[in-house]
Amino acid sequence: MRNQIYFRLPFSKTIFSNDVSSENHVVQFTSFDGLEKLDFKGNLQNSSVNELLINPLFSKDLNFKLNKCEEESEENYTKKLDEVISFIQKNKIPKLVISRRKILDLKDKNINLSQSFLNLIKAYDNAFTYLFRTENACWLGAFSEVLGKFNKENATFETMSLAGTLALNKTWTSKELDEQKTVSNYVKSVLSKYSDEVEISETKDHISGNIKHLRTDFKLKLERKNLENLISELHPTPAVCGIPKEFCKTAISNFEENPREFYAGYSKVETTDEIYYFVNLRCSKIHKNAAEVFVGGGITAQSKALNEWAETELKAEAILKNLEFF
Ligand SMILES: C=C(O[C@@H]1C=C(C(=O)O)C=C[C@H]1O)C(=O)O
């Protein structure tokens, strides 16, 4: 079976898929640890709602199963987060991102994945939204965090620092402001190695469905030959990992129950004019019998375990409320 993907770029009306006519790699996913790459070959072709719905993909049609349908309970996760908070205080680190998998046991439920993908497109206009299927995996995701966007014609590179999470009606506190500043400082320090002139925007609210984040935009001129280096230096940013980077990567693999796979990794999409890199968050790995929803958040010395649990529940809703059951 060939690797097949459907996706929609932010603020676009076009749904693309990969045809079979070439050996071009049009979309590539990289895992969080950078060790796994998943390629989608072909040329980009316009797809349509009709085409998706004539022959929809259902979770029941997938031939791989999740063996263990148990998730980390609220009690166990908050207990672990208390240990993480002590670890952060003891080691005096500004931020560490910890995540979990929320598991939806499908029992006799069947998800219409094509319709769920269309629901996500409608719900999040600013998101990179995708549905892919390979021989042994199926993922669905929609999020708006850009790791990089390179314009081929004018050689400009744009990125953002996105962090801090609250429900729409809440007011920012120093916890979220400091957390986002850590990401901005990191991004700025990496970008300044590539250009003396980095444009930095004001920090503003970034709305994503029922929640908001803090966001700062960055822009610079970049030689194309430096693009891949810059991306691998930026990834994983403290928005999904922490500071210091290598120390936090090790802490993540010690604290988290399972490897993150493609969650908190990134995708790369090349069009005629642009090369995009999107951070893979608000995503779900779908099996015949279950959906795993990956959710995490930045933990700091000021974090409260219960609030962090609530934040992951809110983030999981982004996907869960758009699943269409058949
Ligand atoms: C880690 C996630 O989100 C990231 C972490 C955020 C935070 O800690 O506030 C906010 C946006 C994302 O950069 C996730 O959605 O799982």
The ligand as an SDF file (V2000), in Angstrom:
LIG
                    3D

 16 16  0  0  0  0  0  0  0  0999 V2000
    2.5800   20.8040   23.6550 C   0  0  0  0  0  0  0  0  0  0  0  0
    1.4480   21.2890   23.1140 C   0  0  0  0  0  0  0  0  0  0  0  0
    1.2800   22.6170   22.7750 O   0  0  0  0  0  0  0  0  0  0  0  0
    2.3610   23.5360   22.8370 C   0  0  0  0  0  0  0  0  0  0  0  0
    2.5310   23.9980   24.2070 C   0  0  0  0  0  0  0  0  0  0  0  0
    1.8490   25.1030   24.6620 C   0  0  0  0  0  0  0  0  0  0  0  0
    1.8920   25.4590   26.1330 C   0  0  0  0  0  0  0  0  0  0  0  0
    2.6360   24.8410   26.8690 O   0  0  0  0  0  0  0  0  0  0  0  0
    1.1360   26.3450   26.5760 O   0  0  0  0  0  0  0  0  0  0  0  0
    1.1340   25.9220   23.7740 C   0  0  0  0  0  0  0  0  0  0  0  0
    1.1530   25.6840   22.4450 C   0  0  0  0  0  0  0  0  0  0  0  0
    2.0350   24.6750   21.8700 C   0  0  0  0  0  0  0  0  0  0  0  0
    3.2360   25.2420   21.4630 O   0  0  0  0  0  0  0  0  0  0  0  0
    0.2960   20.4100   22.7620 C   0  0  0  0  0  0  0  0  0  0  0  0
   -0.6580   20.9050   22.1730 O   0  0  0  0  0  0  0  0  0  0  0  0
    0.3620   19.2070   23.0430 O   0  0  0  0  0  0  0  0  0  0  0  0
  1  2  2  0
  2  3  1  0
  2 14  1  0
  3  4  1  0
  4  5  1  0
  4 12  1  0
  5  6  2  0
  6  7  1  0
  6 10  1  0
  7  8  2  0
  7  9  1  0
 10 11  2  0
 11 12  1  0
 12 13  1  0
 14 15  2  0
 14 16  1  0
M  END
$$$$
